Amino acid sequence: MKKILITGGAGYIGSHTIIEMLENTDWQPISADNYSNSSSATFDRIKEITGKEVINYAVDLCDAKAARVIFEKNPDIAGIIHFAAFKSVPESVDQPLLYYHNNLESLVNMLALAKEFKVPHFIFSSSCSVYGNIDKLPVDESTPMSKAESPYGFTKQIGEEILSNFAKVTPTVKTVTSFCLPIAV
């Protein structure tokens, strides 16, 4: 059974992804979530819904040493879906350094660990906010990016650039950016 690490697994999108995996795939999701924007009660609800327990590592992914433990205990991780990020636009305007540190440092640590532990697949959860203020709806992949309207949106733009640069020099890790639930991967 392939293990998939879901960062931010106790969050809304992370927990729903875990439920979908448990009910519709033969993958074994494991979670990393420090509960900064969530609660451990999420895993009780997941167990109520699916009848299955999910292991969560309550670590701050900005702490590379703590994050490393997840990979040491699970050397057979086959993929990472990276949802762990702060996500409030107003809060990011009030506390931009908090957002730059959390959203970018956690991504860099996860990519470095994916490379080191030879995790072949990495999905980055981005945001429609990377397009800034747009003139035409709906937004799709051909919509040009403009200046982000918040530090949160800017961290997602930078994250996509980091992922692109990483992919160019790390062909052993296949990467993709997603704006929705990546269930059919």
Backbone as numpy.savetxt, mean C-alpha at the origin, in Angstrom:
# Nx Ny Nz CAx CAy CAz Cx Cy Cz
0.44 -22.28 -0.75 -0.40 -21.10 -0.75 0.49 -19.86 -0.75
0.27 -18.97 -1.70 1.08 -17.76 -1.80 0.68 -16.74 -0.75
1.69 -16.18 -0.07 1.44 -15.12 0.89 1.52 -13.77 0.19
0.54 -12.93 0.49 0.51 -11.57 -0.03 0.49 -10.63 1.16
1.45 -9.72 1.24 1.49 -8.74 2.32 0.63 -7.55 1.94
-0.35 -7.27 2.78 -1.22 -6.11 2.60 -0.80 -5.08 3.64
-0.16 -4.00 3.20 0.18 -2.94 4.15 -1.04 -2.05 4.30
-1.31 -1.64 5.54 -2.55 -0.92 5.80 -3.74 -1.86 5.80
-3.51 -3.10 6.21 -4.54 -4.13 6.15 -5.74 -3.90 7.05
-5.61 -3.07 8.07 -6.76 -2.78 8.94 -7.56 -1.59 8.46
-7.11 -0.94 7.40 -7.84 0.19 6.84 -9.00 -0.29 5.97
-9.77 0.65 5.48 -10.97 0.32 4.71 -10.64 -0.50 3.45
-9.77 0.02 2.60 -9.46 -0.68 1.36 -8.65 -1.95 1.64
-7.69 -1.85 2.56 -6.89 -3.02 2.91 -7.73 -4.16 3.45
-8.66 -3.86 4.35 -9.47 -4.92 4.94 -10.42 -5.54 3.91
-10.95 -4.72 3.02 -11.82 -5.26 1.98 -11.04 -6.13 0.99
-9.81 -5.74 0.73 -8.96 -6.55 -0.13 -8.67 -7.89 0.53
-8.39 -7.87 1.83 -8.14 -9.11 2.56 -9.37 -10.02 2.49
-10.54 -9.47 2.72 -11.77 -10.27 2.67 -11.94 -10.90 1.29
-11.76 -10.11 0.24 -11.87 -10.64 -1.12 -10.87 -11.76 -1.37
-9.65 -11.58 -0.90 -8.64 -12.63 -1.07 -9.04 -13.91 -0.34
-9.49 -13.75 0.89 -9.86 -14.92 1.69 -11.04 -15.66 1.08
-11.98 -14.93 0.50 -13.19 -15.56 -0.02 -13.07 -16.01 -1.47
-12.13 -15.45 -2.23 -12.13 -15.70 -3.67 -10.80 -16.13 -4.27
-9.78 -16.33 -3.44 -8.50 -16.77 -3.98 -7.92 -17.85 -3.06
-6.82 -18.42 -3.49 -6.11 -19.34 -2.62 -4.87 -18.67 -2.02
-4.80 -17.34 -2.08 -3.69 -16.59 -1.49 -3.91 -16.43 0.00
-2.82 -16.35 0.74 -2.88 -16.12 2.17 -2.45 -14.69 2.46
-3.42 -13.82 2.77 -3.02 -12.45 3.09 -2.45 -12.36 4.50
-1.38 -11.58 4.63 -0.88 -11.18 5.93 -0.88 -9.66 5.92
-0.97 -9.06 7.07 -1.15 -7.63 7.16 -0.03 -6.97 7.94
0.24 -5.72 7.58 1.09 -4.84 8.38 0.32 -3.55 8.56
-0.04 -3.26 9.79 -0.80 -2.05 10.09 -0.53 -1.65 11.53
-0.09 -0.43 11.76 0.21 0.02 13.11 -0.98 0.70 13.78
-2.12 0.66 13.14 -3.39 1.19 13.67 -3.38 2.71 13.86
-2.55 3.42 13.11 -2.55 4.88 13.24 -3.84 5.50 12.71
-4.50 4.84 11.76 -5.78 5.31 11.22 -6.81 4.18 11.19
-6.64 3.21 12.07 -7.51 2.03 12.04 -7.55 1.41 13.43
-8.07 0.20 13.50 -8.21 -0.47 14.79 -8.00 -1.97 14.63
-7.50 -2.59 15.68 -7.33 -4.05 15.66 -8.68 -4.77 15.57
-9.76 -4.08 15.91 -11.10 -4.67 15.82 -11.44 -5.06 14.38
-10.78 -4.45 13.42 -11.00 -4.80 12.01 -10.76 -6.29 11.78
-9.76 -6.84 12.42 -9.44 -8.26 12.21 -10.46 -9.18 12.85
-11.11 -8.70 13.91 -12.23 -9.46 14.48 -13.39 -9.49 13.48
-13.66 -8.36 12.83 -14.74 -8.31 11.83 -14.40 -9.18 10.62
-13.13 -9.17 10.20 -12.72 -10.03 9.09 -12.97 -11.49 9.44
-12.65 -11.88 10.68 -12.88 -13.26 11.11 -14.36 -13.59 11.15
-15.20 -12.65 11.59 -16.65 -12.86 11.61 -17.18 -13.09 10.19
-16.67 -12.33 9.25 -17.15 -12.41 7.86 -16.65 -13.67 7.16
-15.37 -13.97 7.34 -14.76 -15.05 6.55 -14.54 -16.34 7.33
-14.57 -16.27 8.65 -14.25 -17.43 9.47 -12.75 -17.70 9.55
-11.94 -16.77 9.04 -10.49 -16.99 9.01 -9.77 -15.86 9.74
-8.68 -16.24 10.40 -7.85 -15.25 11.08 -6.75 -14.77 10.15
-6.40 -13.52 10.32 -5.32 -12.93 9.54 -4.25 -12.45 10.50
-3.02 -12.79 10.20 -1.90 -12.32 11.01 -1.65 -10.85 10.65
-1.53 -10.00 11.68 -1.16 -8.61 11.46 0.11 -8.31 12.25
1.02 -7.62 11.60 2.22 -7.12 12.26 1.98 -5.65 12.54
1.86 -5.29 13.82 1.57 -3.92 14.21 2.87 -3.13 14.26
3.41 -2.84 13.09 4.68 -2.13 12.99 4.52 -0.86 12.15
5.35 0.10 12.45 5.44 1.32 11.65 6.38 1.01 10.49
5.86 1.06 9.29 6.67 0.70 8.12 7.76 1.72 7.81
7.75 2.86 8.49 8.85 3.81 8.38 10.07 3.34 9.17
9.87 2.38 10.04 10.94 1.77 10.82 11.42 0.54 10.04
12.50 0.72 9.31 12.99 -0.35 8.42 13.31 -1.63 9.17
13.87 -1.52 10.37 14.21 -2.72 11.15 12.96 -3.48 11.55
11.93 -2.77 11.99 10.68 -3.42 12.39 10.00 -4.05 11.18
10.00 -3.35 10.05 9.39 -3.87 8.83 10.12 -5.12 8.34
11.42 -5.14 8.51 12.24 -6.27 8.08 11.81 -7.57 8.75
11.38 -7.49 9.99 10.95 -8.67 10.75 9.83 -9.41 10.02
8.93 -8.67 9.40 7.83 -9.30 8.65 8.38 -10.23 7.58
9.38 -9.78 6.87 9.96 -10.56 5.77 10.83 -11.70 6.29
11.49 -11.49 7.41 12.28 -12.57 8.00 11.38 -13.70 8.47
10.21 -13.36 9.01 9.27 -14.38 9.48 8.44 -14.98 8.34
8.43 -14.32 7.20 7.64 -14.77 6.05 8.48 -14.68 4.78
9.51 -15.51 4.65 10.39 -15.41 3.49 9.72 -15.80 2.18
8.49 -16.32 2.26 7.78 -16.77 1.07 6.71 -15.78 0.59
6.85 -14.50 0.95 5.91 -13.50 0.46 6.05 -13.39 -1.05
4.94 -13.53 -1.76 4.96 -13.51 -3.23 4.53 -12.16 -3.81
3.98 -11.30 -2.97 3.55 -10.00 -3.46 3.24 -9.06 -2.32
3.30 -7.78 -2.63 2.97 -6.73 -1.67 1.94 -5.82 -2.31
0.89 -5.53 -1.57 -0.07 -4.50 -1.98 0.06 -3.40 -0.94
0.58 -2.26 -1.36 0.95 -1.19 -0.43 -0.15 -0.14 -0.34
-1.02 -0.30 0.68 -2.08 0.66 0.96 -1.71 1.61 2.10
-0.67 1.28 2.87 -0.35 2.04 4.08 0.12 3.44 3.73
-0.72 4.41 4.04 -0.37 5.81 3.83 -1.37 6.67 4.59
-0.91 7.83 5.03 -1.86 8.80 5.56 -2.62 9.36 4.37
-3.91 9.71 4.56 -4.75 10.00 3.41 -5.63 11.24 3.52
-5.52 12.01 4.56 -6.39 13.18 4.73 -5.79 14.40 4.05
-6.49 14.92 3.06 -6.00 16.12 2.36 -5.86 17.29 3.33
-6.91 17.63 4.13 -6.75 18.77 5.04 -5.61 18.57 6.05
-5.50 17.36 6.60 -4.41 17.10 7.54 -3.05 17.25 6.87
-2.96 16.83 5.61 -1.68 16.94 4.90 -1.29 18.40 4.68
-2.28 19.27 4.53 -2.01 20.71 4.38 -1.50 21.27 5.71
-2.08 20.81 6.81 -1.66 21.27 8.14 -0.35 20.66 8.60
-0.07 19.42 8.17 1.12 18.70 8.64 1.87 18.06 7.46
2.38 18.86 6.55 3.00 18.28 5.35 4.19 17.37 5.65
5.02 17.72 6.62 6.20 16.88 6.90 5.80 15.50 7.39
4.73 15.41 8.17 4.22 14.12 8.61 3.86 13.25 7.41
3.21 13.84 6.43 2.80 13.11 5.23 3.99 12.72 4.37
4.94 13.65 4.18 6.12 13.31 3.39 6.89 12.18 4.05
7.07 12.26 5.35 7.81 11.21 6.05 7.07 9.87 5.96
5.83 9.83 6.38 5.10 8.56 6.45 4.88 7.94 5.08
4.34 8.69 4.16 3.94 8.11 2.88 5.12 7.74 2.00
6.20 8.49 2.09 7.35 8.19 1.22 8.33 7.22 1.88
8.59 7.40 3.16 9.53 6.49 3.84 9.01 5.06 3.87
7.72 4.90 4.13 7.16 3.54 4.15 7.25 2.90 2.77
7.00 3.67 1.72 7.11 3.13 0.35 8.54 2.72 0.04
9.49 3.59 0.34 10.90 3.27 0.07 11.32 2.02 0.84
10.92 1.91 2.10 11.27 0.72 2.88 10.66 -0.55 2.28
9.40 -0.47 1.86 8.76 -1.66 1.28 9.43 -2.07 -0.03
9.79 -1.10 -0.84 10.47 -1.44 -2.10 11.85 -2.05 -1.83
12.59 -1.48 -0.89 13.92 -2.02 -0.56 13.79 -3.45 -0.05
12.79 -3.71 0.78 12.60 -5.07 1.30 12.10 -6.02 0.21
11.27 -5.52 -0.68 10.83 -6.36 -1.82 12.04 -6.80 -2.64
12.94 -5.87 -2.88 14.14 -6.20 -3.65 15.02 -7.19 -2.88
15.29 -6.89 -1.63 16.18 -7.73 -0.82 15.64 -9.15 -0.66
14.34 -9.27 -0.41 13.75 -10.58 -0.16 13.15 -11.21 -1.41
13.44 -10.60 -2.56 13.05 -11.16 -3.86 11.54 -11.39 -3.97
10.77 -10.39 -3.54 9.32 -10.43 -3.69 9.03 -10.00 -5.13
8.43 -10.87 -5.93 8.33 -10.58 -7.37 7.24 -9.61 -7.81
6.30 -9.28 -6.93 5.17 -8.43 -7.35 4.90 -7.34 -6.32
4.66 -6.13 -6.81 4.41 -4.98 -5.93 3.33 -4.11 -6.55
2.26 -3.89 -5.79 1.18 -3.00 -6.22 1.18 -1.79 -5.30
1.24 -0.61 -5.91 1.21 0.65 -5.17 -0.17 1.27 -5.31
-0.79 1.55 -4.18 -2.10 2.20 -4.20 -1.89 3.70 -4.27
-2.23 4.25 -5.41 -2.08 5.68 -5.62 -3.42 6.36 -5.36
-3.64 7.48 -6.01 -4.86 8.26 -5.77 -5.16 9.11 -6.99
-6.42 9.34 -7.21 -6.84 10.23 -8.29 -6.33 11.65 -8.05
-5.94 11.94 -6.81 -5.44 13.28 -6.51 -4.13 13.60 -7.23
-3.49 12.59 -7.82 -2.25 12.85 -8.56 -2.50 13.72 -9.80
-3.75 13.80 -10.23 -4.06 14.59 -11.43 -4.29 16.06 -11.12
-4.35 16.43 -9.85 -4.58 17.83 -9.49 -5.98 18.26 -9.90
-6.14 19.57 -10.13 -7.43 20.07 -10.61 -7.53 19.79 -12.10
-8.59 19.12 -12.50 -8.74 18.73 -13.89 -9.93 19.45 -14.52
-9.89 19.54 -15.82 -10.94 20.23 -16.56 -11.99 19.28 -17.11
-11.65 17.99 -17.23 -12.53 17.06 -17.92 -12.70 15.77 -17.11
-13.92 15.33 -16.99 -14.23 14.06 -16.34 -14.76 13.09 -17.38
-14.61 11.81 -17.23 -13.90 11.17 -16.12 -12.39 11.20 -16.32
-11.69 11.02 -15.22 -10.24 10.91 -15.25 -9.88 9.49 -15.66
-8.89 9.34 -16.53 -8.37 8.02 -16.86 -6.85 8.11 -17.00
-6.24 7.02 -17.38 -4.78 6.96 -17.43 -4.17 7.93 -18.44
-4.96 8.41 -19.40 -4.42 9.35 -20.39 -4.55 10.80 -19.93
-5.23 11.04 -18.81 -5.37 12.39 -18.28 -3.99 12.88 -17.83
-3.57 14.07 -18.29 -2.26 14.56 -17.87 -2.26 14.99 -16.40
-1.15 14.71 -15.74 -1.02 15.15 -14.35 -0.71 16.64 -14.34
-1.24 17.32 -13.33 -0.88 18.72 -13.11 -0.40 18.84 -11.68
-0.13 20.05 -11.24 0.38 20.24 -9.89 -0.62 19.69 -8.88
-0.12 18.89 -7.95 -0.97 18.35 -6.89 -1.48 19.50 -6.03
-2.70 19.35 -5.56 -3.34 20.40 -4.77 -3.10 20.25 -3.27
-2.40 19.21 -2.85 -2.14 19.00 -1.43 -0.85 18.20 -1.26
-0.24 18.29 -0.09 0.91 17.42 0.18 0.56 15.94 0.03
-0.66 15.54 0.43 -1.07 14.15 0.22 -0.97 13.78 -1.25
-1.59 14.57 -2.12 -1.54 14.28 -3.55 -0.12 14.28 -4.08
0.71 15.19 -3.57 2.10 15.25 -4.01 2.86 13.99 -3.59
2.56 13.45 -2.38 3.24 12.21 -1.98 2.87 11.07 -2.91
1.66 11.09 -3.43 1.26 10.04 -4.38 1.95 10.24 -5.73
2.10 11.49 -6.16 2.85 11.75 -7.40 4.30 11.30 -7.24
4.92 11.67 -6.13 6.31 11.25 -5.87 6.39 9.73 -5.78
5.42 9.13 -5.11 5.39 7.67 -4.99 5.37 6.99 -6.35
4.57 7.51 -7.27 4.53 6.93 -8.62 5.88 7.09 -9.31
6.54 8.21 -9.11 7.86 8.42 -9.71 8.90 7.49 -9.09
8.84 7.33 -7.78 9.74 6.39 -7.10 9.54 4.99 -7.67
8.29 4.58 -7.81 7.99 3.25 -8.35 8.53 3.10 -9.77
8.37 4.13 -10.58 8.87 4.09 -11.96 10.39 3.96 -11.99
11.08 4.75 -11.18 12.54 4.69 -11.12 13.01 3.33 -10.60
12.35 2.82 -9.60 12.68 1.52 -9.02 12.51 0.41 -10.06
11.41 0.45 -10.79 11.13 -0.59 -11.78 12.19 -0.64 -12.88
12.73 0.51 -13.25 13.75 0.57 -14.30 15.03 -0.17 -13.92
15.36 -0.16 -12.65 16.63 -0.77 -12.22 16.43 -2.08 -11.44
15.18 -2.48 -11.25 14.89 -3.70 -10.50 13.90 -4.56 -11.28
14.35 -5.16 -12.38 13.42 -5.94 -13.21 12.90 -7.20 -12.54
13.50 -7.59 -11.44 13.03 -8.80 -10.74 11.75 -8.55 -9.95
11.39 -7.27 -9.76 10.15 -6.93 -9.06 9.23 -6.23 -10.06
8.14 -6.87 -10.38 7.15 -6.28 -11.29 6.26 -5.35 -10.48
6.11 -4.12 -10.95 5.35 -3.12 -10.21 4.17 -2.62 -11.02
3.16 -2.18 -10.30 1.99 -1.57 -10.93 1.41 -0.56 -9.95
0.82 0.49 -10.49 0.12 1.48 -9.69 -1.36 1.27 -9.89
-2.11 1.33 -8.78 -3.53 1.06 -8.84 -4.31 2.19 -8.17
-5.49 2.48 -8.72 -6.39 3.45 -8.11 -7.62 2.77 -7.54
-7.71 1.46 -7.65 -8.89 0.74 -7.19 -8.45 -0.56 -6.55
-9.40 -1.36 -6.13 -9.06 -2.63 -5.51 -8.39 -3.56 -6.51
-7.18 -3.99 -6.26 -6.45 -4.84 -7.21 -6.72 -6.31 -6.97
-7.97 -6.71 -7.06 -8.33 -8.10 -6.75 -8.01 -9.04 -7.90
-8.18 -8.62 -9.12 -8.02 -9.52 -10.27 -6.59 -9.55 -10.79
-5.62 -9.43 -9.92 -4.22 -9.43 -10.34 -3.73 -10.85 -10.52
